[in-house]
C-alpha cells in the first residue's frame, strides 16, 4: 500500500500537478513506511495517535 502512495506522490511532483508550497496530509497505520523526504518533498510535522500517524509534507 505505501509503495502505491509513494509512487502517487512522486508522479504528482514530477508532472507538476502539485503547486509549490502546497501541503500534503497523509494518514498511515503506525510503523508503516511513510514517504521519504526528497528535495521537493519535506516532512513538516507528524502526529502519532493510537495506531495511526498523520504526516504533513510541504512541496518545495
Buried (B, 14 or more C-beta within 10 A) or exposed (E): EEEEBBEEBBEBBEEEEBEEEEEBEBEBEEEEEBBEEEEBBEBEEEEEEEEEBEBBBBBE
